[in-house]
Amino acid sequence: MCDLSEDGFVQLNRNPFSQADRSIRKHVDQPESIFKFFAKHRHGEDLNINKDFFEIELEALETLKGHPNIMELKNSSQSLSIDRIEYFVLELEYFMNGTLKDVLFNGEGYIHTDHTIFVWCENILKGLSFMHSKKIRHSDIKPGNLFMMPDYKIKIGDFDLAELDNDTFECRKMCGTPVYQPPELYSVPVVVGPIK
């Protein structure tokens, strides 16, 4: 577990659709963690929605802790100040192979055999089944939220849009990435039975 001090972070990417920035530590040859920052304030305005996203992701990851197909939460902080900006911070497992999206669209020379695809599907379904057994609905499953382990097995991550204590799996809100949403979501509310 790393100490969440104020300095020494390098931003990995800035997704305009995300509420959080992802960074790694400076001066580290082999990163072991990725840090997800949720700003508390921006331009003098309170970002209470970021607190909600942080708390949802934190609770989901704590509930799902220890499953081999769920991203590992290493640490969290309710308050970290960097350059006079206050953040909520999650320290998460780092994946040097990136996401399934990276492998599918940027993985030059990587061969996707039938067996590999079967293992990916099995990993995803095991993770989803475990989530559903804990009454958690991810709400944003897509290749960019499926992280590749060194052995190219998959872990599910990015739970800031998750719905907790959802035992009916009723779609309570429109969220996620539209191109990856099921068509029935557009006729909200939809009730989907639990996975058996």
N, C-alpha and C positions, 0 to 999 in steps of 0.2 A: 504494500500500500504506500503510495507516495504522499508526501506532505503537500497540501494544497496552499502553497505560498503565493505571493502576489506576482512574482516575476518568472520569466523563463518559458513563455509559451509561444508557439508558432501556429498561426491559424492555418488549418488544412484547406478549408473551402468555405465559401459563403454562399449558401443556398438561399436565393431570394424568397423561396416558399417556406423556409424553415424558421421557427422561432428561436433556434439555438445555433451557436457557432461551435465548430469542432476544432480542437487544437491538440497538439502534442507538445511535450517539453522540448525546449532548446537544448542543444549540446548533449543529446543522447543518441548513441549509435544505433541501438536496438530499442525502439520504444516498446514499453510494456503496457501502456495505458493510453487511451484517448480521453480527452476532457471535453465535456459538453457544457457550454456556458449559456445560461438563460439570463439576459439582462433584466435587472429590476426596474431600471428607469432608462428612458431614452428621450433626449431633448427636453428634460424637465417633466416628462409625463410618466406616471406610474404605469408599469406594464404588469398589472395583476394577472393577466392571462398567462404570462410566462411563469408566474408562481404556480398556477394551476397545472400547466404542462409539466413543470419540474416535479410537483407533488405526485401527479398521476404516474409519470415514468418511474419515480423513486419507489412508490408503493407497488407497482407492477413488478419491477425487478426484484424487490425484496420478497414478494410473494412467490415468485418463480425461481428463486435462488437455488442453484445446485443442479438444475436440469441440463443435460449435455447439449441440448439444442437451443438454449436460451443464453443470450449475451450475459456475461458476468458483470455485476456491479461490484466495484472494488471499494469505493468511498463516495461520500457526498459532503457538500458544505452548503449551509443555508446562507452564508455571506462571505464573499470574497471580493476584495476591492482591487481593481486593476485600472490604472490611469484615471482615478476618481470615478469609476463606474462600478456599481455594485452588481454582483452576479450570484445566482444560484448555480452550483457546479455539481456535475456527476462525473466521477472517474470510472471509466468503463474499460473492459477488455479491449485490447488493440488487435486488429486483424491486418497483418502485413499484406495479405492477398486481396484486401478490399472486400467488395461485395460481389454478389452474383452478377449484378449489372456490369461491373468492371470486367469480370471473367467472360461474360457473354459478348460484350461489345468491344472490349479492348484487349482481350486475351489472345493475342496473336500466337499461333503455334500450339494452342491448347486444344486437345482433342476431346470432344464431348461424346464418350461412348454411351451405349445404351445402359451399361452398368452404372456409369457415373451419374447419369440422369436419374436412374432408379434410386440411387443412394441419396441424391439431392431431394427427391420427392419424399422419400422415407424420413429424412431428417426434418423437413418442413412439417410433414404430417404429425410426426411425434411431438414436435414443439407445439403445434397448434392444438393437438389433443390434450396435452398437459395444461396449456393455457385455459382451454375450455373447461377442464376438470376443476380449475381454480376460479371459474366464473369470470374470466378475463377475455375480452374481445379486442384484438389488436387494432383493427380499423384501418390499417395502412400496409397490408402485405403487398410487397412489390420487390423486384430484384434488388433495388437500392437499399432495402432494409433486411436483406438476407446476407449475412456476413460469412466469408470463407475462412475456415480454419486452415492451418498449415497443411493438413492432410486432405484439404478440399471438401471436408464435410461442412455442413451449414449450421449456423446459429441465427436465430431470429433476434432482431434488435429494434431500437427506435420505437419506444412505447409511449411517446408523449401524447398520442391521440387515442390511446387505449380506453376502453370502457371497463370499469371495475364493477364487481358484484352484479354482473349481467347474466342471470341464470336463464333468461328466456331467449337471449341472443337477439332481442328486438333491436333494430337499428334506431338508436335514440337521436342521432345527429348526422348531418351530412358532413363528412370529413374524409380526409385521405386524398389520394391522387386519382382524379376522375377516370383516367384511362384504365386503371386497375380495379375500379369499383364494379361490383356485380350490377347487372341491369335492374334487378329488382329493388336496388337501393333508391332508385329514382321515383319509386311510388311509396315513399315513407308514410307511415311506419310499416315495416315488414317484420314478420316474425319467422325466424328460421329455427327449426328444432335443434336441440343439442346433439352433438356428434356422439354416436354410440359406439 
